[in-house]
Amino acid sequence: MRKILLLLLCFPLVVNGSENQAKVIINEMEELYRGTSSEVSMTMQVETPQYSRSLGMFGQTLGKERAIFRIISPKKDKGITTLRRGKEMWNFFPKINKVIKVPPSMMIGSWMGSDFTNDDLVQETKLVEEYNLELITDSETFLIILTPKEDTVSLWGQIDYLIQKDPLLPLKQSFFDDYGTKVRELVYKDPKVFGEKLLPSAMEMIPLNKPGHITKLFYNQLKFDPEGVSEKSFSLRELKKRI
Amino acid sequence: MFINIAFRNIFRQKRRSILTGLSISAGYVLFTLTLSLIEGSYSNMIKLFTESHIGHIQIHSDDYLTRPKIYKSINDKSKIEQTLSADKRVISFTPRAYSPALSFSDEKTGPVQLIGIDPEKEPTVSRLREKITEGNFFNNSQDAGDKVHALISKGLAIKLDLEINDEFVLIGQGADGSIANDIFIVSGTVGSKSSPDKTSVYVPLTTMQAFLSLDNNVHEYALLIGDISQAQIVSQNLQSELSDFVVSPWQVVEEVFFKSMEADKQGNWVFLALVMIIVCIGVLNTIFMSVLERTREFGVMRAIGFRAVGLVTLIFTETILLTLLSLFLGILVALPLVLWFSEVGYMFPEPMDMGGIEFQHLKGELSLKVLFVPMGIVFLFATLTSALPAIRASRLTPVDALGRF
């Protein structure tokens, strides 16, 4: 009898514990890529049945809310820059000298023709705050199932986040729509050491509803807490800087 | 014998015969002219319509025509150009590329349809150059800078508040998924304020290909052929030679226009039927009267032993002869009239706007159809209408007939 009572008492604690642990794990995943500030040089490869193209990019991030990405190559697109500050986002086109704010309605639109959405550049940090977390553990992996909280406006009905236990690295994110159909997959690959941290150096975004489409992202260089990255690096003036 | 008697009868009552004949001739002329003008205005409209932009035949890749996608492009240009150059019926052809884009001027924005054209070949197919109301067609020597000249529709120029030599910005989606963006300079405006086209922007094809990362690809070939009525046949022949592509005559390219035009044409037959009924009533009236007038004459003929069948044959022969003579006269009058309408035509003082095509020229069409369809119909009706009085006359008994007048 006492045993049962004890069990009943403990049960909510266990659930809470698992949610907290999930939070910790996700926060850690995000810390992996970000640090307080970072500087990244990467290659984005977009493949579709009709075309494939490769973009060289240089990016800087500060905390969770600030990021700026500049296209370095090809020549035609050189200088096109994306700035995000919190929920706001702007694109700058040097050829026409125009800054275009990305309206909220365009947030699910493609970013630079890739399978990443504009939202992907902004949303990721909010996982912990806007989703209910459920942790399922097995011997080698953690599976965190994220479902949007009641007042969260989300594109996804559910996100399954698969994480490797040792070393603690993300493996895969699966995105489901409101009807429970898997819509896209983000796969993490090729862990490499950048600075002192080990983290996946490649990502593949696969939209499952568009056969033949895939976007691959390769990190060529990743520096944490670099010099010269400050709040100023994420101003609209900086956005319009020509390279 | 009947023919002799019939001739004699016709010429015996000259005034009656001339009146009957004139009503038939006039009916025929009216009918022919109406048909000629209806056919003519359609041909004229089709000509204006196809030569304005779409051409007589178009070639696309895949189902670009119904579901345009920027990457459904034609990359084997040489094969198409060789085939088209080899075909004697093809007068001229030009490649084009299309894409939607967003335009920005200083303050205003608006959606546009971007059209890439070959500055040298385009004027041989469409009237683009003639439609320029301000400024110039593309200069062959582009300025040294990377700013490119573009022709924009007058409606768009007004909407975006642009004058000649003003700059504007276009943003679109490239074929490789990139964001196409560049500054263009207005070199001329196309059409007038009231033209329905308020979104077109024309740029040289090479510029367009660079702007949209299209490589050397195009979306469409538009061509003119010598005889537009052959469009469907030429299109089929070309299709068999160019099996990798889709060849469509203008009837398919502008299916909606074509279908509504066909429906409209059907409607016109109602009008023609009315004209025809009026003509027939005239013919019926004169023939009927001329038979009635001769009741006594027929009575005498019956009395001296002329058979009823003979009487019917006689009346028929008379009518046929008279109709033939009148139609001959009719064609003598109608031919110069139709010829004048088809060659010169009538200019409206004010141009009419029909479905976006301005047309000011009322023109007729001269064809075998226009001349002989009315002829057949009038002949048939004249003969048929004479049947009624003929049968009536044959049923008369000599006593009744002689006693009546």
Interface residues (C-beta under 8 A of the other chain):
Chain A: V46 T48 Q50 Y51 S52 R53 K76 D77 I80 N91 F93 K95 I96 K98 I100 S110 M112 G113 S114
Chain B: Y71 F104 V169 I171 Q173 G174 A175 D176 G177 S178 I179 N181 D182 I183 S213
